Structures are given as C-alpha cells and as structure tokens.
Amino acid sequence: MVSIEKLMAKEEGVEFRESDRLGVSTEYGDKVFELRLQTTKDVYIEIFGRKRTTSCRKFIKNNLGPLKICRNSVILLIEFMKRFMEAQNPERGSDEHEEVREMKSLESLPGNQFIGTIPKTLGSLGVLEYLVLGGNNFVSDTSSLELNFLTSLPSCRKLKVLGLEYNLLNGTIPTSIGNLSTSLGQLRATGNGIMGTVPHEIGNLSSLFAVSLSTNHLTGSVPTTITRLQKLQGLELSDNSLRGSIPTEVCHLPNLNSLFLRRNHFSGPVPACLGNVSSLRYLHLAGNKLSSSIPKSLWNLKDLLELDVSSNSLSGNLPSRLDSLTVARLINLSVNQFSGNISATIGGLQNLVDLSLAHNTLQGSIPETFRSLISLVTLNQSHNNLSGVIPKSLEALSRLRYLNISFKKLSGEIPSGGPFKNFASQSFASNEALCGLTQFGVPQCHAIYRSRTTKTVVFISVISVVSLTILVMGVLFVLIRRRKSKKLPTENDMQPIEHQRITYHEIFVATNGFGESNLIGSGSFGLVYKGVMSDGMVVAIKVFKLHPEKALRSFETECEVLRNIRHRNLTKVITSCSNLDFGALVLEYMPNGSLEDLLYSHYHYLDIKQRLDIMIDVACALDYLHHEYGLGGSVSTSSDVYSYGIMLMETFTRTKPTDERLAGGMTLRLWVKESFPNGITKVADMYLLRQEGEKLTRDVQCLTFIMELALECTKESPEEREFVERFPDLTRSLVLTSLISHPPPL
C-alpha cells in the first residue's frame, strides 16, 4: 500500500505498482480531490485540488478511463485529510478542523490490509456513528495487555456500529467497554486473538442487538449481566474456551433470535428455560460438554429454524412428537448418546433440509414417513443400531444429495431410483446384509433372494455370489489399475501437489468421519468438509463423487487445472488423495465461510459495496483462469459468462434460482427481466434499500445497472453476449459502478 507520505511528496507523477491500492476522486466542500488513474505501462496518480465544477459521480465517470488493474479500493484516510487541510490552512492546528471531527462514518476501510495499531485519536471523532475496520491486519498495542484503543471510544457518543472482525488483535477487552455509547447496536470482533474474559460491564450497553466475539481465545464464563441487554437479537461466542454452564440469563432476553455457543467447554444440562424463548430461530450448542437429555420444552419452539447440539454427551430417547418443529431446516443430534427409536412423526418436518442422527445408539427401523421429508438434502444416520430395510419410498426424496447410512444393521435391497442412482459405496458401508447395484459395493440381490427353497440353497447362493464378486472385483481392479497406469495421471505425475502424501484414514479422522458438523459445502460432483489434520492445520477437503464416470473425469481435470494455479482469488491446493473409488483434494481453509453463508445469513449483512467487491473478485479469478489456462473458447467463456450473470442476480436479489417463488415456468432471469428497469426495487434484496432520499436513488441506480449487466450476460444466444464475453470488461464495469455509486465518505 502506498504511504500517506508518498502521496503528499509531490502533486503528480507518483509511481504505483499494479499491486498498490489506489484512491479515486472525491469532493470536499468546494474542493475536488482528484486521484486520476492512467492505463499506461505503469500506473500513475495525480493529486490536486480545484474549485468544484461538477458533481463527484459525474466527475469520476467522465475522467476515469478503462482500468487494467484487477481491483481498486477506495482509500481516504483521516490523516491524509488532516494534512491536506493543514497545508491549505497552516495557521490552524490539526485538532481544530471541525470537518475531520465531524466525520460520521469510516465504513470504507474494511478489507484494505491496513497494518499497525488502531489509533486512539479515533476518539476525537465526536459524531462518529459507524466504525468498521474488519478484514485488515491491525494489531494490538504491545505496550498494554488491553485493547487500549477502546478506552478512547467512549468520547464517540453517537457510535452505533463497532466492527473489528478478522484482524490480529490479541489483547483483552477492557472494563471501560461498558462506557461506550449507549447507542451502540453492534459489537463485532470475530476472528481475532482476543483473550481474557467477557467483562461484566458489557451489560451497560443497553442498545446492543448483535454481539459477535467468535473465534477468539476468550475464557471464563458468560457474564450474568447479559440479561440487561433486552434488545439483544444475536449472541455469537463460538470457537472460544468459555466454561461453566449455559447461563439461564439468556432465557430472559425477549428478542433473542440467534444463540451460537459452538465449540467451547460449556458443561451441564441444556437450560430448560430456552424453550420459553419464543423468538429463538437459531440454537447452536455443538462441540461442548453438555450432558443429560434435551429438555422437552425445546421441542415446543415452533419457529426454530436450526438446532445443532452435536458432539456433546447428551442422552435419552428422542421425543415422540418431533413434528412440532414445523419450520425447522436443520437438526443435528449427531455424536451423542441418544437411544430408542426414531418416531414416525418425523415425517411432519417437511421443511427439513439437513438431518444428522449419526454416532448414537438409536434402534429400530427407518420410518416409512421419511418419504415425507420432501425438502431433505442431507441425511446422515450412520453409526447406529438401526436395522431392517431401507424404505423404497425414499426414492421420492428428489432433493437428497448426501446420504450416509453406513455402519448399521440394515438388510435387503438398496433402492436404485431417484437420488440413489448418484450415491456410492461409502453411503452403505459396513451393514449386515444389504444388496443391490454394484456401484453400492454390495452383492447383487438376485443371487441372495431368488433361491429360497431351503436355508442350504440360500447359504450356497450367498457364498457363491460373494466369492464370484470378489473374483470379478479382483480382475477388474487389476485391469483398471493397468489401464490407469497407462492413461491416467498418477500422483507422481501431478508434480505441483508434491506435499506429504495423505491417506483415506487421515481424511476420515480429520473430518470426524465425514460428520455433518464438518460439512461446509456441496456441489454437483462432491462435498466439501472442514478438517483438522494431525498437526493441527485446518483445511478444506473436497471429496468427489466418482460415480458416474464424468465425476471421475472432473476430479482428474480439477487436479490438472489447479496444478500451477497462483492467484489471490483462488484457493491454494495443499495435497490430494485418490484411488479407484475415492478422490479428494485438500485445500487451504477459508475461515470467512462462503458467499452463500453470508448472503442468506440472518445474522450477517452484506451491503452493496461489499457484494460488488465479491463479484469483482469472482470476475478477476475467472479472467485469470481463462487467460492462463486457455479456457477462453467460445463455448467455455459464454457458459461462464451466463453462470456469472445468474450469480449476479442471486447476489443482489438474495433469491436462489431454485427458490419456491420461481414456480410454474418462472426463472430467476425472467423474474428479473419482467421487473427491469422500473420495478427493480421489487426484486432487489430489501436489505439494500434501507437508505432514504438521494442515497436511496443512488443505490437504485446502481442496482439497475447491475441487473442490466446480469441480463446481458444471460441472453439465450452466446452470440448476443459478445460484448461481455471478456471478463476484464465485466470487471471494469463493476469497478466503475462501485466507484460511481459509492464515493468515499468524508
């Protein structure tokens, strides 16, 4: 990043590399500060002030030419503004500039890779309302164990949002945090290294509605003063080292919507009073040391969307009336000690998308009512004592993409229709007497069940088929291995993936047996898990479905394409693991989650600028792939442009192409097209239309341009997409849209 000193050194001809962050023109009072970008062999910048002659947005549009660099970030620092005004008015001290003290927002600073400490002088901004410094490299002041910059912020009496997430802050939270503005609504510091306890004084911040302190090193217990935060809607303390019991004080928060306490050291029972918090939508208590049974009152939360109590020591039978959670989308009870049968009332959970009952001691059979779980995408019942047959009615679960019913006592024929045709042997491993298609890794059924005249005949049939199957599989194994050695790349051929070899067992252990709590994504050719290797490294593991054949080709192709990739917008490959039935890539883990997580979260919020930045990064990555790897053929580029256009629509409408509202032949593109241009506010994400007056007009204009670009990308004929077939053009259009619609705040 270019220093302030370098910017102030001279008025023109300051040289930048393409990796440097660049500013843009803006206006201040009757002055216009112009940072002019030129697309020559080198990138230059000119800085000067002049009388305002035109609006900032128009000025940028008319003077910023095509940009060759991948991305530009808006940088207007307080210090720069101070120095400029000091140069214009040397008789005034830096502290006398009311214009600086009256800055209301520093929302343009996230994600700029700033380094150093956060200055205490921020406290001089008396009317500051939004301080959002997330996604940088700020560190703590080594002169103190506390995050002492927080001690200056009580002077900011109008502060509403404090965002410090994903920096390198590793001090303790001072007790003076209780002196912050009583207007403070959001306190976000996820993804740092903050130590110590949560101060009791946090209870003084009576306007807080969102507290996020996850992924730190916090210890101690949750302060009981939290009961004073009567406006609190979201409490997120996951991935810390908090101990003690879950405080019953959280039951007295009438507006509590989300409670995330995953992966701590909480012990004792789940508070029964949580069943009285009728506003609760998300309850995540996984990865603790909770014991006893789930309170019956918890099953009465009719508006609960997600319940995750996996990886605890909970016991007892499942309730007889599971269907009371009528709107639930996720239920994860895995890795506990639950016993008894699965109630047939589970069929009433027709909105359920993700169900995991794995690693318990459940008995009985799989209820036929599972056929009514029409929204189910993921089902894991592995490592239980369930017996009987797999109901053929499960073929009706058209949305089912992941199934694991391994390590049980199931018998009979594995269904082969519906979603089952996409499942492989891992889904059914280690059962008692299953049979079916060879892709399931079990004997064929006719050899076991067609001859039933006597037990001897059946026994002989079983032995014959098993022997024949082993013989055939052995021959096929040898033939395929020989063929692969001639035609397919081996591990030694894939030179870039030259790190330590990794085994299937190591991957199995790292992902907790491919547990549901580790599943972080899914695609048409496989699933992505979060894993922790034996050396403590956190990784993402992409497991490919190698049936059918095209999935195997997908795995080989992905290994080949990724072998030399080096780009800041693409995930780094660490190593791989493959054999005839299994293929996995071990990738660098991205702790910020996925766009889907952020976009559809009820706890996080992406504004227009953040969504534009994400889509610019996607376009940059695709541009790199097409340019570097010769993927720029007309078919490939056109199809990627089309997919990119659909992604643009989904990102700014917050509507999936599979949304239930898009029924009866309606598609996402048609829905957007019918509202374009005058009805764009009807399809845009309502969270993007919260501004008023001129700001709202600006946002609507920005969304209209984005939807116009998305519609151009998704025209039916590839020939009609000619002008957007180059990803640099897309990138440039989005960068200019970002700069025009969101000039830097002053």
C-alpha positions in Angstrom: 0.0 0.0 0.0 1.2 3.5 -0.8 2.0 5.6 2.3 0.5 9.0 3.0 4.0 10.4 2.9 4.4 9.2 -0.7 1.0 10.7 -1.7 2.0 14.1 -0.2 5.5 14.1 -1.6 4.6 15.6 -4.9 1.5 16.6 -6.8 1.9 14.4 -9.8 3.9 11.6 -11.3 3.8 9.4 -8.2 4.5 5.9 -9.4 2.4 2.9 -8.4 2.7 -0.8 -9.0 -0.3 -2.8 -10.1 -0.4 -4.4 -6.6 -0.8 -1.0 -4.9 -4.2 0.2 -3.6 -5.4 3.3 -5.4 -7.8 6.1 -4.5 -10.4 7.9 -6.6 -11.6 11.5 -7.0 -14.0 12.9 -4.5 -15.2 16.3 -3.3 -14.9 18.1 -0.1 -16.7 21.4 0.4 -15.9 23.5 -2.7 -12.8 21.4 -3.4 -12.4 18.4 -5.6 -9.6 16.0 -4.8 -8.8 14.0 -7.9 -6.7 10.8 -8.0 -6.5 10.3 -11.7 -5.7 6.7 -12.9 -4.0 6.3 -16.2 -3.7 2.9 -18.1 -0.2 3.2 -19.4 2.6 0.6 -19.0 2.9 1.9 -15.4 0.1 3.2 -13.3 0.3 6.8 -12.2 -1.7 9.1 -10.0 -2.2 12.8 -9.8 -3.4 14.7 -6.8 -4.6 18.2 -6.8 -7.4 20.4 -5.5 -9.6 22.8 -7.5 -12.9 24.5 -7.3 -15.9 22.2 -7.7 -17.3 22.4 -11.2 -19.4 19.2 -11.4 -20.7 16.5 -9.2 -18.4 13.8 -7.8 -20.1 11.0 -9.5 -20.2 12.6 -12.9 -16.6 13.8 -12.5 -15.5 10.2 -11.9 -17.5 8.8 -14.8 -16.0 11.3 -17.2 -12.4 11.2 -16.1 -11.7 7.6 -15.1 -10.7 5.7 -18.2 -10.5 1.9 -18.6 -8.7 0.3 -15.7 -6.2 -2.6 -16.5 -5.6 -3.5 -12.9 -7.8 -6.1 -11.3 -9.3 -4.2 -8.4 -9.2 -0.7 -6.9 -10.0 0.1 -3.3 -11.2 3.4 -2.0 -8.8 4.8 0.5 -9.4 8.2 2.1 -7.6 8.3 5.5 -8.2 10.8 8.2 -4.5 11.7 8.4 -4.5 12.5 4.7 -7.4 14.8 5.1 -5.8 16.5 8.1 -2.5 17.0 6.3 -4.2 18.4 3.2 -6.2 20.9 5.2 -3.1 21.8 7.3 -1.3 22.6 4.0 -4.2 24.8 2.9 -4.6 26.4 6.3 -1.3 26.3 8.2 -2.5 28.7 10.8 -5.0 26.2 12.1 -3.9 23.2 14.2 -4.8 19.7 13.2 -7.2 19.4 16.1 -9.1 22.5 15.1 -10.5 21.1 11.9 -14.2 20.5 12.7 -14.6 18.9 9.3 -12.5 15.9 10.4 -14.1 15.6 13.9 -17.5 15.6 12.3 -16.8 12.6 10.0 -19.8 10.3 10.7 -18.5 7.1 9.1 -15.4 5.1 8.4 -17.3 2.4 6.6 -14.9 2.5 3.6 -12.0 1.0 5.5 -12.8 -2.8 5.7 -10.7 -5.3 3.7 -7.8 -2.9 2.8 -5.0 -4.9 4.5 -4.1 -2.0 6.7 -1.4 -2.7 9.2 -0.2 -1.3 12.6 -2.3 -0.4 15.6 -5.7 1.3 15.7 -5.0 5.0 16.7 -6.5 6.3 19.9 -7.2 9.6 18.1 -10.4 8.0 16.7 -11.9 9.1 20.0 -11.7 12.7 18.7 -14.4 12.0 16.1 -17.3 13.1 18.3 -20.2 12.3 16.0 -18.8 9.1 14.5 -21.6 6.6 14.1 -20.0 3.7 12.2 -16.5 2.4 12.8 -16.0 -0.7 10.7 -12.3 -1.8 10.4 -12.8 -5.5 9.7 -10.7 -7.6 7.4 -7.4 -5.8 7.9 -4.2 -6.6 9.6 -4.4 -4.3 12.6 -2.5 -5.5 15.7 -2.7 -4.7 19.4 -0.5 -2.1 21.1 2.3 -4.1 22.7 2.6 -1.5 25.5 -0.6 -2.8 27.1 -2.3 -6.2 27.6 -5.6 -4.5 26.9 -7.1 -3.3 23.6 -6.4 0.2 24.8 -7.7 2.0 21.7 -11.2 1.1 23.1 -10.6 3.4 26.0 -10.7 6.4 23.7 -14.0 5.5 22.1 -16.4 6.5 24.9 -15.9 10.0 23.5 -17.8 8.9 20.4 -21.2 9.3 22.0 -23.1 8.6 18.8 -21.3 5.3 17.9 -23.8 2.7 16.6 -21.6 0.1 15.0 -18.1 -1.1 16.0 -16.7 -3.7 13.6 -13.3 -5.1 14.3 -13.7 -8.6 12.9 -10.8 -10.6 11.2 -7.8 -8.6 12.4 -4.8 -9.6 14.5 -6.0 -8.1 17.8 -4.8 -10.2 20.7 -5.3 -8.2 23.9 -8.0 -8.3 26.5 -11.3 -6.4 26.4 -11.0 -3.5 29.0 -13.8 -3.0 31.5 -14.2 0.5 30.0 -16.1 -1.1 27.2 -19.1 -0.5 29.4 -18.6 3.2 28.9 -19.1 3.1 25.2 -22.0 4.9 23.6 -25.4 3.8 24.8 -26.4 4.0 21.2 -24.1 1.1 20.2 -26.1 -1.6 18.5 -23.5 -3.9 17.0 -20.3 -5.1 18.6 -18.3 -7.4 16.2 -14.8 -8.7 16.8 -15.0 -12.2 15.4 -11.8 -13.8 14.1 -9.1 -12.1 16.2 -7.0 -13.5 19.1 -8.8 -11.7 21.9 -8.0 -13.2 25.3 -9.4 -13.0 28.8 -13.0 -12.8 29.9 -16.0 -11.0 28.7 -16.3 -8.0 31.1 -19.5 -7.8 33.2 -19.6 -4.1 32.1 -20.9 -5.2 28.7 -24.3 -5.3 30.4 -24.2 -1.4 30.4 -24.6 -1.3 26.6 -28.3 -1.4 26.7 -28.9 -0.8 22.9 -26.8 -3.8 21.8 -28.8 -6.1 19.4 -25.8 -8.0 18.0 -22.7 -9.3 19.8 -20.2 -11.4 17.8 -17.0 -12.4 19.6 -16.5 -15.9 18.0 -13.2 -17.4 17.0 -11.0 -15.8 19.7 -9.4 -17.1 22.9 -11.9 -15.9 25.5 -12.1 -17.8 28.8 -14.2 -17.8 31.9 -18.0 -17.8 31.8 -20.7 -15.7 30.1 -21.4 -12.7 32.4 -24.8 -12.8 34.1 -25.2 -9.1 33.3 -26.1 -10.1 29.8 -29.6 -10.2 31.0 -29.7 -6.4 30.9 -29.3 -6.5 27.1 -33.1 -6.6 26.5 -32.7 -5.6 22.8 -30.2 -8.4 22.1 -31.1 -10.5 19.0 -27.9 -12.3 18.2 -25.2 -13.6 20.6 -22.3 -15.4 18.9 -19.5 -16.7 21.1 -18.5 -19.8 19.2 -14.9 -21.2 19.0 -13.6 -19.9 22.3 -12.6 -21.5 25.6 -15.6 -20.4 27.7 -16.6 -22.7 30.6 -19.3 -23.3 33.1 -22.9 -23.8 32.4 -25.0 -22.0 29.8 -26.4 -19.1 31.9 -30.1 -19.1 32.4 -30.0 -15.3 32.0 -30.1 -15.8 28.2 -33.7 -17.1 28.7 -34.7 -13.6 29.8 -33.8 -11.9 26.5 -37.2 -11.5 24.9 -35.8 -10.7 21.4 -33.1 -13.3 21.2 -33.1 -14.7 17.7 -29.7 -16.5 17.4 -27.6 -18.2 20.1 -24.2 -19.5 18.8 -22.1 -21.2 21.5 -20.4 -23.9 19.4 -17.0 -25.4 20.3 -16.4 -24.1 23.8 -16.2 -26.0 27.1 -19.7 -25.5 28.4 -21.0 -28.3 30.7 -24.1 -29.3 32.5 -27.6 -29.6 31.0 -29.2 -27.5 28.3 -31.3 -24.9 30.2 -35.0 -25.9 30.0 -36.0 -22.3 30.1 -34.7 -21.9 26.5 -38.0 -23.5 25.5 -39.7 -20.3 26.6 -37.7 -18.0 24.3 -40.3 -18.0 21.6 -38.2 -15.6 19.4 -35.4 -18.1 19.1 -34.6 -19.2 15.5 -31.0 -20.5 15.6 -29.7 -22.6 18.5 -26.1 -23.9 18.0 -24.6 -25.6 21.0 -22.4 -28.2 19.2 -18.9 -29.2 20.4 -19.3 -28.7 24.2 -19.5 -31.0 27.2 -23.3 -30.8 27.7 -25.0 -33.7 29.5 -28.4 -35.0 30.5 -31.2 -35.0 28.0 -32.7 -32.4 25.7 -35.4 -30.6 27.6 -38.9 -31.4 26.3 -39.7 -27.7 26.2 -37.1 -27.2 23.5 -39.3 -29.2 21.1 -42.0 -26.6 21.5 -40.1 -23.8 19.7 -42.4 -23.8 16.7 -40.4 -21.1 14.9 -36.9 -22.7 15.5 -35.1 -23.0 12.1 -31.8 -24.6 13.2 -31.0 -26.9 16.2 -27.4 -28.2 16.5 -26.4 -30.0 19.7 -23.9 -32.4 18.1 -20.7 -33.6 19.7 -21.8 -33.4 23.3 -22.7 -36.1 25.9 -26.5 -35.8 25.7 -28.6 -38.9 26.2 -32.1 -40.2 26.5 -34.8 -41.1 23.9 -35.8 -38.8 21.1 -39.2 -37.2 21.7 -42.4 -38.9 20.4 -43.6 -35.7 18.8 -40.8 -34.4 16.5 -43.2 -32.7 14.1 -43.7 -29.8 16.4 -40.6 -28.1 14.9 -42.7 -27.4 11.8 -40.4 -24.9 10.1 -37.0 -26.4 11.1 -34.4 -26.6 8.3 -31.5 -28.2 10.2 -31.5 -30.7 13.1 -28.1 -32.1 14.1 -28.1 -34.5 17.1 -25.0 -36.5 16.0 -22.1 -37.7 18.2 -24.1 -38.0 21.4 -25.6 -41.0 23.3 -29.3 -40.9 22.2 -31.1 -44.2 22.2 -34.5 -45.6 21.4 -36.5 -45.5 18.2 -37.0 -42.7 15.6 -40.6 -41.5 15.9 -42.7 -41.8 12.8 -43.8 -38.2 13.5 -40.5 -37.1 12.0 -42.3 -37.1 8.6 -44.0 -33.9 9.6 -40.8 -31.9 9.2 -41.4 -31.1 5.6 -39.1 -28.0 5.6 -36.2 -30.0 6.9 -33.1 -29.7 4.7 -30.3 -31.2 6.9 -30.8 -34.1 9.3 -28.0 -35.8 11.2 -28.5 -38.5 13.8 -25.1 -40.2 13.3 -22.9 -41.7 16.1 -25.7 -42.5 18.6 -27.2 -45.8 19.8 -30.6 -45.5 18.1 -32.5 -48.7 17.4 -35.5 -49.9 15.4 -36.1 -49.3 11.7 -36.0 -46.3 9.4 -39.6 -45.0 9.5 -41.5 -45.0 6.2 -42.6 -41.5 7.0 -39.1 -40.3 5.9 -40.7 -40.2 2.4 -42.5 -37.0 3.5 -39.2 -35.1 4.1 -39.6 -33.5 0.7 -37.0 -30.7 1.3 -34.3 -33.0 2.6 -30.8 -32.5 1.0 -28.5 -34.1 3.6 -29.3 -37.3 5.7 -26.8 -38.9 8.0 -27.9 -41.9 10.2 -24.5 -43.7 10.2 -23.0 -45.5 13.2 -26.3 -46.5 15.0 -28.0 -49.8 15.7 -30.8 -49.3 13.2 -32.0 -52.5 11.5 -34.5 -53.6 8.8 -34.7 -52.5 5.2 -34.1 -49.1 3.5 -37.6 -47.9 2.6 -38.0 -47.8 -1.2 -40.2 -44.8 -0.7 -37.0 -42.8 0.0 -36.6 -42.7 -3.8 -39.2 -39.9 -3.7 -36.7 -37.5 -2.0 -35.8 -35.8 -5.2 -33.6 -33.1 -3.5 -31.5 -35.6 -1.5 -27.8 -35.1 -2.4 -25.9 -36.6 0.5 -26.8 -39.9 2.3 -24.8 -41.8 4.9 -26.4 -44.9 6.4 -23.2 -46.8 6.9 -22.1 -48.9 10.0 -25.6 -50.1 11.0 -27.5 -53.4 10.8 -29.5 -52.8 7.6 -30.5 -55.6 5.2 -32.4 -56.1 2.0 -32.2 -54.3 -1.3 -30.8 -50.8 -1.7 -33.3 -48.6 -3.7 -31.8 -47.6 -7.1 -34.2 -44.9 -8.3 -34.4 -41.2 -7.6 -31.4 -39.8 -5.7 -30.0 -43.3 -5.0 -28.5 -43.5 -8.5 -26.0 -40.8 -7.6 -24.8 -42.5 -4.3 -21.6 -44.6 -4.0 -20.5 -47.4 -1.7 -19.4 -45.1 1.1 -23.1 -44.4 1.8 -23.9 -48.0 2.7 -20.6 -49.4 4.0 -20.5 -51.9 6.9 -24.1 -53.0 7.1 -25.4 -56.5 7.8 -26.9 -57.9 4.6 -27.5 -55.2 2.0 -27.7 -56.0 -1.7 -28.2 -54.0 -4.9 -26.3 -52.4 -7.7 -22.6 -53.0 -8.0 -21.9 -49.2 -7.6 -23.1 -49.6 -4.0 -20.3 -52.1 -3.2 -22.7 -54.8 -2.2 -23.7 -58.2 -3.7 -26.4 -58.4 -6.3 -29.8 -59.2 -4.8 -30.9 -62.0 -7.2 -28.1 -64.2 -6.0 -29.3 -63.9 -2.4 -33.1 -63.8 -2.6 -34.2 -65.7 -5.7 -33.3 -69.1 -4.3 -35.3 -69.7 -1.1 -36.2 -73.3 -1.3 -34.1 -74.2 1.7 -31.7 -72.5 4.0 -28.9 -74.5 2.4 -29.6 -73.2 -1.0 -29.7 -69.7 0.3 -26.4 -70.2 2.1 -24.7 -71.7 -1.0 -26.0 -68.8 -3.2 -24.7 -66.3 -0.8 -21.2 -67.9 -0.7 -21.1 -68.3 -4.5 -22.1 -64.7 -5.1 -19.7 -63.3 -2.6 -16.8 -65.4 -4.0 -17.7 -64.5 -7.6 -18.0 -60.8 -6.7 -14.6 -60.8 -5.0 -13.1 -62.6 -8.0 -14.7 -60.2 -10.5 -13.7 -57.2 -8.5 -10.2 -58.5 -8.2 -9.9 -59.0 -12.0 -11.5 -55.6 -12.6 -9.1 -54.0 -10.1 -6.0 -55.4 -11.9 -7.3 -54.4 -15.4 -8.3 -50.9 -14.3 -5.0 -50.3 -12.5 -3.1 -51.4 -15.6 -5.2 -49.1 -17.8 -4.9 -46.2 -15.4 -1.1 -46.6 -15.2 -1.1 -46.1 -19.0 -3.7 -43.4 -19.5 -4.4 -41.5 -16.3 -2.1 -39.2 -14.4 -0.6 -40.7 -11.2 0.2 -39.0 -8.0 3.8 -38.7 -9.3 2.7 -37.1 -12.5 0.9 -34.3 -10.5 4.1 -32.5 -9.6 2.6 -29.4 -8.1 0.8 -31.4 -5.5 4.1 -32.6 -4.1 3.5 -32.2 -0.4 3.3 -35.1 2.1 1.0 -37.9 1.0 -2.2 -38.3 2.8 -4.3 -41.4 3.4 -8.1 -42.0 3.4 -7.9 -42.8 7.1 -6.2 -39.5 7.9 -9.0 -37.7 5.9 -11.7 -39.7 7.7 -10.2 -38.8 11.1 -9.7 -35.1 10.2 -13.4 -34.7 9.2 -14.8 -36.7 12.2 -15.8 -39.5 9.9 -17.2 -37.0 7.3 -19.5 -35.8 10.0 -22.3 -33.3 9.4 -20.9 -30.7 11.7 -17.8 -30.6 9.4 -19.8 -30.3 6.1 -19.3 -26.7 4.8 -20.5 -27.0 1.2 -21.8 -29.2 -1.6 -21.7 -29.3 -5.4 -22.8 -31.4 -8.3 -19.6 -33.5 -8.1 -18.9 -33.7 -4.4 -18.9 -32.3 -0.9 -16.6 -30.0 1.0 -15.7 -30.7 4.6 -13.7 -28.7 7.2 -10.9 -30.9 8.6 -8.2 -30.6 11.2 -5.1 -32.6 10.4 -2.9 -34.4 12.9 -0.5 -31.4 13.0 -3.3 -29.0 13.8 -3.6 -27.5 10.4 -7.2 -26.5 9.5 -8.0 -27.4 5.9 -10.9 -27.7 3.5 -11.3 -31.2 2.0 -13.3 -31.6 -1.3 -14.5 -35.2 -1.7 -15.5 -36.1 -5.2 -18.3 -38.4 -6.2 -16.5 -40.8 -8.6 -19.8 -42.2 -9.9 -20.7 -41.7 -12.6 -17.7 -41.6 -14.9 -17.9 -37.9 -15.6 -17.3 -37.2 -11.9 -14.0 -39.1 -12.2 -13.0 -37.0 -15.1 -14.0 -33.9 -13.1 -11.6 -34.9 -10.4 -8.7 -35.6 -12.8 -9.4 -32.4 -14.6 -9.5 -30.3 -11.4 -6.2 -31.7 -10.3 -4.7 -30.9 -13.7 -6.1 -27.4 -13.9 -5.1 -26.5 -10.3 -1.6 -27.8 -10.5 0.1 -24.5 -11.2 -2.5 -22.0 -10.1 -1.3 -19.0 -8.2 -3.8 -16.2 -7.7 -5.1 -14.3 -4.7 -8.7 -15.0 -5.6 -8.2 -18.8 -6.0 -7.9 -21.4 -3.2 -4.5 -23.0 -2.8 -4.2 -26.8 -3.2 -2.2 -28.5 -0.4 -2.3 -32.1 -1.5 -4.6 -34.9 -2.8 -5.7 -38.4 -2.1 -7.2 -40.8 -4.6 -7.9 -44.5 -5.5 -10.4 -46.3 -7.7 -13.4 -45.4 -5.5 -12.3 -42.2 -3.7 -10.9 -38.8 -4.8 -10.2 -35.8 -2.6 -8.4 -32.5 -2.8 -7.0 -30.9 0.4 -7.3 -27.2 0.1 -6.4 -24.1 2.1 -9.3 -23.4 4.5 -11.1 -20.0 4.1 -12.4 -19.1 7.6 -14.8 -16.4 6.4 -17.2 -19.0 5.0 -18.9 -18.9 1.7 -20.9 -16.3 -0.2 -24.0 -18.4 0.4 -23.3 -18.3 4.2 -23.1 -14.6 4.3 -25.8 -13.9 1.8 -28.5 -16.0 3.4 -27.4 -15.5 7.0 -29.9 -13.9 9.4 -27.0 -12.6 11.5 -24.6 -11.0 9.0 -25.4 -8.4 6.4 -23.6 -7.5 3.1 -24.2 -4.0 1.7 -24.0 -3.1 -2.0 -20.3 -2.2 -1.9 -19.3 -5.5 -0.2 -21.3 -7.5 -2.7 -19.8 -5.6 -5.6 -16.3 -6.3 -4.2 -17.0 -10.0 -4.0 -18.3 -10.1 -7.6 -15.3 -8.2 -8.8 -13.1 -10.8 -7.2 -15.0 -13.6 -8.9 -14.6 -11.9 -12.2 -10.9 -11.5 -11.6 -10.4 -15.1 -10.8 -12.4 -16.3 -13.9 -10.4 -13.8 -16.1 -7.2 -15.3 -14.7 -8.3 -18.9 -15.4 -9.4 -18.1 -19.0 -6.2 -16.3 -19.8 -3.7 -18.6 -18.1 -5.1 -22.0 -19.0 -6.5 -21.5 -22.5 -10.1 -21.8 -21.3 -11.3 -18.9 -23.4 -13.0 -20.8 -26.1 -16.4 -19.5 -27.2 -18.4 -22.3 -25.5 -16.5 -22.2 -22.2 -16.4 -18.4 -21.9 -20.0 -18.0 -22.9 -21.2 -20.5 -20.4 -19.1 -19.0 -17.7 -20.5 -15.5 -18.5 -24.0 -16.9 -18.4 -23.4 -18.5 -15.0 -21.7 -15.3 -13.8 -24.8 -13.4 -14.8 -27.1 -15.7 -12.8 -24.8 -15.3 -9.8 -25.0 -11.5 -10.1 -28.8 -11.8 -10.0 -28.8 -14.1 -7.0 -26.3 -11.9 -5.1 -28.3 -8.7 -5.4 -31.8 -10.2 -5.2 -30.9 -12.7 -2.4 -33.0 -15.3 -4.3 -31.8 -18.7 -5.4 -32.6 -20.0 -8.9 -34.4 -22.9 -7.1 -36.5 -20.6 -4.9 -40.0 -21.8 -4.4 -41.3 -18.5 -5.7 -39.9 -19.3 -9.1 -42.5 -21.9 -10.0 -44.8 -22.5 -13.0 -42.1 -21.9 -15.6 -40.8 -18.8 -14.0 -36.9 -18.5 -13.8 -34.7 -16.1 -12.0 -33.7 -14.4 -15.2 -37.3 -14.0 -16.4 -38.3 -12.7 -12.9 -35.6 -10.0 -13.0 -36.3 -9.2 -16.7 -40.0 -8.6 -16.1 -39.1 -6.1 -13.3 -36.5 -4.2 -15.4 -35.9 -1.3 -15.3 -38.7 0.5 -13.4 -39.6 -2.3 -11.0 -36.1 -3.2 -9.9 -37.0 -2.4 -6.2 -39.5 -5.3 -6.3 -36.8 -7.9 -6.9 -33.8 -6.4 -5.2 -32.8 -7.6 -1.7 -34.8 -5.4 0.7 -31.7 -5.0 2.9 -30.1 -3.0 0.1 -33.0 -0.5 0.0 -32.8 0.9 3.6 -31.4 4.3 2.7 -33.5 7.4 2.1 -33.5 10.4 -0.3 -30.5 10.8 -2.5 -28.7 7.7 -1.1 -31.7 5.5 -2.0 -31.8 7.0 -5.5 -28.1 6.3 -5.9 -28.5 2.7 -4.7 -31.4 2.0 -7.0 -29.4 3.4 -10.0 -26.5 1.1 -9.0 -28.8 -2.0 -8.8 -30.4 -1.1 -12.1 -27.0 -1.1 -13.8 -26.0 -4.4 -12.2 -29.2 -6.1 -13.3 -28.8 -4.7 -16.8 -25.3 -6.2 -16.9 -26.6 -9.5 -15.5 -29.4 -9.7 -18.2 -26.8 -9.1 -20.9 -24.7 -11.9 -19.5 -27.6 -14.3 -19.6 -29.0 -13.7 -23.0 -30.1 -17.0 -24.6 -27.8 -17.0 -27.6 -24.0 -16.9 -27.0 -23.6 -14.5 -29.9 -25.8 -12.0 -28.1 -23.3 -11.9 -25.2 -20.4 -10.9 -27.4 -19.7 -7.5 -25.7 -19.5 -9.1 -22.3 -17.6 -12.3 -23.2 -14.3 -10.9 -21.8 -14.1 -11.0 -18.0 -11.9 -7.8 -17.9 -14.8 -5.9 -19.4 -17.1 -7.3 -16.7 -14.5 -6.4 -14.0 -14.1 -2.9 -15.4 -17.9 -2.3 -15.5 -18.3 -3.4 -11.9 -15.3 -1.4 -10.6 -16.7 1.8 -12.2 -20.2 1.0 -10.9 -18.7 0.6 -7.4 -16.8 3.9 -7.6 -19.6 5.9 -9.1 -22.4 4.7 -6.8 -20.3 4.7 -3.6 -17.8 7.6 -3.5 -15.7 7.6 -0.4 -17.3 9.1 2.8 -15.9 12.3 4.2 
